Amino acid sequence: MAMDWCGELHVSTESGKSSLFFTDVDVLQGYTFVFHITLRNSVKQVGVYSMIKEQIIDSIYSLEDREKAYKLVNAIMKRELCLIVLDGLDEWTGPGDHHNLPTLAVDHSKCVMLFSTRPWKLAVVNIPHSEIYKSVQLE
């Protein structure tokens, strides 16, 4: 998914021809930024922005540059269409309070969250169908 978003072509081992993994790559490329979060690395956090700060910004910026990067990413998430891929919801426990899912700040409304999980977790977190835009099961 990330490679398709970047516009990279992939070589199929069967045919030897270049192809994209997703047929609707135009929709994917409509997102200005894509953030990939591994939920097993943030099991007690709820805020997606905090996860991005810890998993992405803190790993690529020095201490003196992080504050500027935090402000920049916050501004981006307010103004740009962003896709946030939250991988492994079944490995996320949360802080143990009323939060069933990681949450976005209200002013990050242009961001779309995509969760990957095993089917049993959807039953456990008890998400109302009105909050699920689309559900896809891969086999």
mmCIF file of the C-alpha atoms, coordinates in Angstrom:
data_MODEL
# 
_entry.id   MODEL 
# 
loop_
_atom_site.group_PDB 
_atom_site.id 
_atom_site.type_symbol 
_atom_site.label_atom_id 
_atom_site.label_alt_id 
_atom_site.label_comp_id 
_atom_site.label_asym_id 
_atom_site.label_entity_id 
_atom_site.label_seq_id 
_atom_site.pdbx_PDB_ins_code 
_atom_site.Cartn_x 
_atom_site.Cartn_y 
_atom_site.Cartn_z 
_atom_site.occupancy 
_atom_site.B_iso_or_equiv 
_atom_site.pdbx_formal_charge 
_atom_site.auth_seq_id 
_atom_site.auth_comp_id 
_atom_site.auth_asym_id 
_atom_site.auth_atom_id 
_atom_site.pdbx_PDB_model_num 
ATOM 1   C CA . MET A 1 1   ? 0.000   0.000   0.000   1.00 0.00 ? 1   MET A CA 1 
ATOM 2   C CA . ALA A 1 2   ? 2.761   2.437   0.918   1.00 0.00 ? 2   ALA A CA 1 
ATOM 3   C CA . MET A 1 3   ? 4.683   1.638   -2.253  1.00 0.00 ? 3   MET A CA 1 
ATOM 4   C CA . ASP A 1 4   ? 1.578   2.260   -4.368  1.00 0.00 ? 4   ASP A CA 1 
ATOM 5   C CA . TRP A 1 5   ? 0.976   5.556   -2.584  1.00 0.00 ? 5   TRP A CA 1 
ATOM 6   C CA . CYS A 1 6   ? 4.551   6.565   -3.402  1.00 0.00 ? 6   CYS A CA 1 
ATOM 7   C CA . GLY A 1 7   ? 3.924   5.673   -7.042  1.00 0.00 ? 7   GLY A CA 1 
ATOM 8   C CA . GLU A 1 8   ? 6.430   2.849   -7.104  1.00 0.00 ? 8   GLU A CA 1 
ATOM 9   C CA . LEU A 1 9   ? 5.872   -0.022  -9.518  1.00 0.00 ? 9   LEU A CA 1 
ATOM 10  C CA . HIS A 1 10  ? 6.279   -3.585  -8.323  1.00 0.00 ? 10  HIS A CA 1 
ATOM 11  C CA . VAL A 1 11  ? 7.468   -6.581  -10.297 1.00 0.00 ? 11  VAL A CA 1 
ATOM 12  C CA . SER A 1 12  ? 5.202   -9.580  -10.204 1.00 0.00 ? 12  SER A CA 1 
ATOM 13  C CA . THR A 1 13  ? 7.186   -12.791 -9.769  1.00 0.00 ? 13  THR A CA 1 
ATOM 14  C CA . GLU A 1 14  ? 4.690   -14.746 -11.888 1.00 0.00 ? 14  GLU A CA 1 
ATOM 15  C CA . SER A 1 15  ? 4.598   -12.618 -15.034 1.00 0.00 ? 15  SER A CA 1 
ATOM 16  C CA . GLY A 1 16  ? 7.751   -10.529 -14.649 1.00 0.00 ? 16  GLY A CA 1 
ATOM 17  C CA . LYS A 1 17  ? 5.718   -7.415  -15.557 1.00 0.00 ? 17  LYS A CA 1 
ATOM 18  C CA . SER A 1 18  ? 5.445   -4.267  -13.484 1.00 0.00 ? 18  SER A CA 1 
ATOM 19  C CA . SER A 1 19  ? 2.093   -3.689  -11.840 1.00 0.00 ? 19  SER A CA 1 
ATOM 20  C CA . LEU A 1 20  ? 0.517   -1.905  -8.920  1.00 0.00 ? 20  LEU A CA 1 
ATOM 21  C CA . PHE A 1 21  ? -0.922  -3.931  -6.047  1.00 0.00 ? 21  PHE A CA 1 
ATOM 22  C CA . PHE A 1 22  ? -4.119  -1.871  -5.859  1.00 0.00 ? 22  PHE A CA 1 
ATOM 23  C CA . THR A 1 23  ? -6.394  -1.263  -8.820  1.00 0.00 ? 23  THR A CA 1 
ATOM 24  C CA . ASP A 1 24  ? -7.780  1.927   -7.246  1.00 0.00 ? 24  ASP A CA 1 
ATOM 25  C CA . VAL A 1 25  ? -4.392  3.539   -6.728  1.00 0.00 ? 25  VAL A CA 1 
ATOM 26  C CA . ASP A 1 26  ? -5.816  6.916   -7.814  1.00 0.00 ? 26  ASP A CA 1 
ATOM 27  C CA . VAL A 1 27  ? -7.917  6.974   -4.650  1.00 0.00 ? 27  VAL A CA 1 
ATOM 28  C CA . LEU A 1 28  ? -4.881  6.041   -2.564  1.00 0.00 ? 28  LEU A CA 1 
ATOM 29  C CA . GLN A 1 29  ? -2.770  8.752   -4.158  1.00 0.00 ? 29  GLN A CA 1 
ATOM 30  C CA . GLY A 1 30  ? -5.443  11.325  -3.288  1.00 0.00 ? 30  GLY A CA 1 
ATOM 31  C CA . TYR A 1 31  ? -4.004  11.358  0.233   1.00 0.00 ? 31  TYR A CA 1 
ATOM 32  C CA . THR A 1 32  ? -1.281  13.945  0.731   1.00 0.00 ? 32  THR A CA 1 
ATOM 33  C CA . PHE A 1 33  ? 0.351   12.016  3.592   1.00 0.00 ? 33  PHE A CA 1 
ATOM 34  C CA . VAL A 1 34  ? 0.239   8.420   4.785   1.00 0.00 ? 34  VAL A CA 1 
ATOM 35  C CA . PHE A 1 35  ? 1.210   7.564   8.356   1.00 0.00 ? 35  PHE A CA 1 
ATOM 36  C CA . HIS A 1 36  ? 1.798   3.930   9.352   1.00 0.00 ? 36  HIS A CA 1 
ATOM 37  C CA . ILE A 1 37  ? 1.389   3.166   13.050  1.00 0.00 ? 37  ILE A CA 1 
ATOM 38  C CA . THR A 1 38  ? 2.130   -0.207  14.632  1.00 0.00 ? 38  THR A CA 1 
ATOM 39  C CA . LEU A 1 39  ? -0.407  -0.501  17.436  1.00 0.00 ? 39  LEU A CA 1 
ATOM 40  C CA . ARG A 1 40  ? 1.527   -3.173  19.323  1.00 0.00 ? 40  ARG A CA 1 
ATOM 41  C CA . ASN A 1 41  ? 4.163   -0.491  19.973  1.00 0.00 ? 41  ASN A CA 1 
ATOM 42  C CA . SER A 1 42  ? 1.597   1.844   21.572  1.00 0.00 ? 42  SER A CA 1 
ATOM 43  C CA . VAL A 1 43  ? -0.589  -0.521  23.589  1.00 0.00 ? 43  VAL A CA 1 
ATOM 44  C CA . LYS A 1 44  ? -1.383  1.936   26.405  1.00 0.00 ? 44  LYS A CA 1 
ATOM 45  C CA . GLN A 1 45  ? -1.813  5.058   24.261  1.00 0.00 ? 45  GLN A CA 1 
ATOM 46  C CA . VAL A 1 46  ? -5.139  6.325   22.907  1.00 0.00 ? 46  VAL A CA 1 
ATOM 47  C CA . GLY A 1 47  ? -4.200  9.443   20.937  1.00 0.00 ? 47  GLY A CA 1 
ATOM 48  C CA . VAL A 1 48  ? -3.173  8.789   17.340  1.00 0.00 ? 48  VAL A CA 1 
ATOM 49  C CA . TYR A 1 49  ? -1.226  12.055  17.228  1.00 0.00 ? 49  TYR A CA 1 
ATOM 50  C CA . SER A 1 50  ? 0.822   10.892  20.243  1.00 0.00 ? 50  SER A CA 1 
ATOM 51  C CA . MET A 1 51  ? 1.517   7.607   18.467  1.00 0.00 ? 51  MET A CA 1 
ATOM 52  C CA . ILE A 1 52  ? 2.714   9.476   15.378  1.00 0.00 ? 52  ILE A CA 1 
ATOM 53  C CA . LYS A 1 53  ? 4.960   11.655  17.535  1.00 0.00 ? 53  LYS A CA 1 
ATOM 54  C CA . GLU A 1 54  ? 6.498   8.668   19.303  1.00 0.00 ? 54  GLU A CA 1 
ATOM 55  C CA . GLN A 1 55  ? 6.749   6.162   16.453  1.00 0.00 ? 55  GLN A CA 1 
ATOM 56  C CA . ILE A 1 56  ? 7.574   8.442   13.536  1.00 0.00 ? 56  ILE A CA 1 
ATOM 57  C CA . ILE A 1 57  ? 8.804   11.893  14.546  1.00 0.00 ? 57  ILE A CA 1 
ATOM 58  C CA . ASP A 1 58  ? 10.900  10.815  17.551  1.00 0.00 ? 58  ASP A CA 1 
ATOM 59  C CA . SER A 1 59  ? 12.599  8.129   15.469  1.00 0.00 ? 59  SER A CA 1 
ATOM 60  C CA . ILE A 1 60  ? 13.726  10.460  12.663  1.00 0.00 ? 60  ILE A CA 1 
ATOM 61  C CA . TYR A 1 61  ? 14.327  13.849  14.306  1.00 0.00 ? 61  TYR A CA 1 
ATOM 62  C CA . SER A 1 62  ? 16.928  14.912  16.845  1.00 0.00 ? 62  SER A CA 1 
ATOM 63  C CA . LEU A 1 63  ? 15.767  16.277  20.205  1.00 0.00 ? 63  LEU A CA 1 
ATOM 64  C CA . GLU A 1 64  ? 16.300  19.894  19.171  1.00 0.00 ? 64  GLU A CA 1 
ATOM 65  C CA . ASP A 1 65  ? 14.244  19.507  15.959  1.00 0.00 ? 65  ASP A CA 1 
ATOM 66  C CA . ARG A 1 66  ? 11.316  17.517  17.348  1.00 0.00 ? 66  ARG A CA 1 
ATOM 67  C CA . GLU A 1 67  ? 9.241   20.463  18.588  1.00 0.00 ? 67  GLU A CA 1 
ATOM 68  C CA . LYS A 1 68  ? 9.227   21.998  15.100  1.00 0.00 ? 68  LYS A CA 1 
ATOM 69  C CA . ALA A 1 69  ? 8.315   18.634  13.591  1.00 0.00 ? 69  ALA A CA 1 
ATOM 70  C CA . TYR A 1 70  ? 5.438   18.180  16.087  1.00 0.00 ? 70  TYR A CA 1 
ATOM 71  C CA . LYS A 1 71  ? 3.994   21.548  15.072  1.00 0.00 ? 71  LYS A CA 1 
ATOM 72  C CA . LEU A 1 72  ? 4.431   20.808  11.377  1.00 0.00 ? 72  LEU A CA 1 
ATOM 73  C CA . VAL A 1 73  ? 2.724   17.403  11.568  1.00 0.00 ? 73  VAL A CA 1 
ATOM 74  C CA . ASN A 1 74  ? -0.114  18.890  13.615  1.00 0.00 ? 74  ASN A CA 1 
ATOM 75  C CA . ALA A 1 75  ? -0.637  21.589  10.970  1.00 0.00 ? 75  ALA A CA 1 
ATOM 76  C CA . ILE A 1 76  ? -0.513  18.976  8.207   1.00 0.00 ? 76  ILE A CA 1 
ATOM 77  C CA . MET A 1 77  ? -3.103  16.810  9.946   1.00 0.00 ? 77  MET A CA 1 
ATOM 78  C CA . LYS A 1 78  ? -5.427  19.828  10.279  1.00 0.00 ? 78  LYS A CA 1 
ATOM 79  C CA . ARG A 1 79  ? -5.214  20.932  6.636   1.00 0.00 ? 79  ARG A CA 1 
ATOM 80  C CA . GLU A 1 80  ? -4.268  17.990  4.424   1.00 0.00 ? 80  GLU A CA 1 
ATOM 81  C CA . LEU A 1 81  ? -6.047  14.787  3.484   1.00 0.00 ? 81  LEU A CA 1 
ATOM 82  C CA . CYS A 1 82  ? -4.112  12.124  5.404   1.00 0.00 ? 82  CYS A CA 1 
ATOM 83  C CA . LEU A 1 83  ? -4.424  8.361   5.634   1.00 0.00 ? 83  LEU A CA 1 
ATOM 84  C CA . ILE A 1 84  ? -3.457  6.856   8.970   1.00 0.00 ? 84  ILE A CA 1 
ATOM 85  C CA . VAL A 1 85  ? -2.889  3.116   8.786   1.00 0.00 ? 85  VAL A CA 1 
ATOM 86  C CA . LEU A 1 86  ? -3.224  1.623   12.270  1.00 0.00 ? 86  LEU A CA 1 
ATOM 87  C CA . ASP A 1 87  ? -1.825  -1.874  12.021  1.00 0.00 ? 87  ASP A CA 1 
ATOM 88  C CA . GLY A 1 88  ? -2.727  -4.616  14.494  1.00 0.00 ? 88  GLY A CA 1 
ATOM 89  C CA . LEU A 1 89  ? -5.791  -3.474  16.437  1.00 0.00 ? 89  LEU A CA 1 
ATOM 90  C CA . ASP A 1 90  ? -5.937  -6.990  17.855  1.00 0.00 ? 90  ASP A CA 1 
ATOM 91  C CA . GLU A 1 91  ? -2.550  -6.346  19.495  1.00 0.00 ? 91  GLU A CA 1 
ATOM 92  C CA . TRP A 1 92  ? -3.672  -3.058  21.070  1.00 0.00 ? 92  TRP A CA 1 
ATOM 93  C CA . THR A 1 93  ? -5.117  -3.090  24.578  1.00 0.00 ? 93  THR A CA 1 
ATOM 94  C CA . GLY A 1 94  ? -5.585  0.604   25.251  1.00 0.00 ? 94  GLY A CA 1 
ATOM 95  C CA . PRO A 1 95  ? -5.305  2.211   28.673  1.00 0.00 ? 95  PRO A CA 1 
ATOM 96  C CA . GLY A 1 96  ? -8.145  0.167   30.177  1.00 0.00 ? 96  GLY A CA 1 
ATOM 97  C CA . ASP A 1 97  ? -10.669 3.007   30.325  1.00 0.00 ? 97  ASP A CA 1 
ATOM 98  C CA . HIS A 1 98  ? -13.697 3.639   28.092  1.00 0.00 ? 98  HIS A CA 1 
ATOM 99  C CA . HIS A 1 99  ? -11.685 3.907   24.851  1.00 0.00 ? 99  HIS A CA 1 
ATOM 100 C CA . ASN A 1 100 ? -12.409 1.054   22.440  1.00 0.00 ? 100 ASN A CA 1 
ATOM 101 C CA . LEU A 1 101 ? -10.249 2.467   19.666  1.00 0.00 ? 101 LEU A CA 1 
ATOM 102 C CA . PRO A 1 102 ? -7.378  4.898   19.210  1.00 0.00 ? 102 PRO A CA 1 
ATOM 103 C CA . THR A 1 103 ? -8.726  8.421   18.707  1.00 0.00 ? 103 THR A CA 1 
ATOM 104 C CA . LEU A 1 104 ? -7.951  11.472  16.627  1.00 0.00 ? 104 LEU A CA 1 
ATOM 105 C CA . ALA A 1 105 ? -8.098  15.055  17.804  1.00 0.00 ? 105 ALA A CA 1 
ATOM 106 C CA . VAL A 1 106 ? -11.276 16.786  16.657  1.00 0.00 ? 106 VAL A CA 1 
ATOM 107 C CA . ASP A 1 107 ? -9.330  19.273  14.540  1.00 0.00 ? 107 ASP A CA 1 
ATOM 108 C CA . HIS A 1 108 ? -7.721  16.414  12.589  1.00 0.00 ? 108 HIS A CA 1 
ATOM 109 C CA . SER A 1 109 ? -11.008 15.763  10.793  1.00 0.00 ? 109 SER A CA 1 
ATOM 110 C CA . LYS A 1 110 ? -9.396  15.511  7.333   1.00 0.00 ? 110 LYS A CA 1 
ATOM 111 C CA . CYS A 1 111 ? -7.601  12.348  8.431   1.00 0.00 ? 111 CYS A CA 1 
ATOM 112 C CA . VAL A 1 112 ? -8.952  8.905   7.597   1.00 0.00 ? 112 VAL A CA 1 
ATOM 113 C CA . MET A 1 113 ? -8.077  5.975   9.845   1.00 0.00 ? 113 MET A CA 1 
ATOM 114 C CA . LEU A 1 114 ? -7.645  2.485   8.397   1.00 0.00 ? 114 LEU A CA 1 
ATOM 115 C CA . PHE A 1 115 ? -7.368  -0.337  10.925  1.00 0.00 ? 115 PHE A CA 1 
ATOM 116 C CA . SER A 1 116 ? -6.038  -3.814  10.321  1.00 0.00 ? 116 SER A CA 1 
ATOM 117 C CA . THR A 1 117 ? -7.177  -6.456  12.776  1.00 0.00 ? 117 THR A CA 1 
ATOM 118 C CA . ARG A 1 118 ? -8.240  -10.039 13.183  1.00 0.00 ? 118 ARG A CA 1 
ATOM 119 C CA . PRO A 1 119 ? -12.029 -10.549 13.043  1.00 0.00 ? 119 PRO A CA 1 
ATOM 120 C CA . TRP A 1 120 ? -12.423 -11.498 16.719  1.00 0.00 ? 120 TRP A CA 1 
ATOM 121 C CA . LYS A 1 121 ? -11.240 -8.042  17.813  1.00 0.00 ? 121 LYS A CA 1 
ATOM 122 C CA . LEU A 1 122 ? -14.131 -6.313  16.024  1.00 0.00 ? 122 LEU A CA 1 
ATOM 123 C CA . ALA A 1 123 ? -16.568 -8.276  18.181  1.00 0.00 ? 123 ALA A CA 1 
ATOM 124 C CA . VAL A 1 124 ? -14.653 -7.465  21.369  1.00 0.00 ? 124 VAL A CA 1 
ATOM 125 C CA . VAL A 1 125 ? -14.354 -3.695  20.844  1.00 0.00 ? 125 VAL A CA 1 
ATOM 126 C CA . ASN A 1 126 ? -18.054 -3.446  20.023  1.00 0.00 ? 126 ASN A CA 1 
ATOM 127 C CA . ILE A 1 127 ? -17.861 -0.681  17.409  1.00 0.00 ? 127 ILE A CA 1 
ATOM 128 C CA . PRO A 1 128 ? -21.252 0.617   16.269  1.00 0.00 ? 128 PRO A CA 1 
ATOM 129 C CA . HIS A 1 129 ? -21.895 -0.041  12.565  1.00 0.00 ? 129 HIS A CA 1 
ATOM 130 C CA . SER A 1 130 ? -22.548 3.688   12.113  1.00 0.00 ? 130 SER A CA 1 
ATOM 131 C CA . GLU A 1 131 ? -18.865 4.333   12.904  1.00 0.00 ? 131 GLU A CA 1 
ATOM 132 C CA . ILE A 1 132 ? -17.558 1.849   10.332  1.00 0.00 ? 132 ILE A CA 1 
ATOM 133 C CA . TYR A 1 133 ? -17.458 3.283   6.846   1.00 0.00 ? 133 TYR A CA 1 
ATOM 134 C CA . LYS A 1 134 ? -16.207 0.131   5.156   1.00 0.00 ? 134 LYS A CA 1 
ATOM 135 C CA . SER A 1 135 ? -15.174 -3.310  6.337   1.00 0.00 ? 135 SER A CA 1 
ATOM 136 C CA . VAL A 1 136 ? -13.040 -5.581  4.167   1.00 0.00 ? 136 VAL A CA 1 
ATOM 137 C CA . GLN A 1 137 ? -12.082 -9.135  5.011   1.00 0.00 ? 137 GLN A CA 1 
ATOM 138 C CA . LEU A 1 138 ? -8.943  -10.558 3.453   1.00 0.00 ? 138 LEU A CA 1 
ATOM 139 C CA . GLU A 1 139 ? -8.443  -14.285 3.080   1.00 0.00 ? 139 GLU A CA 1 
# 
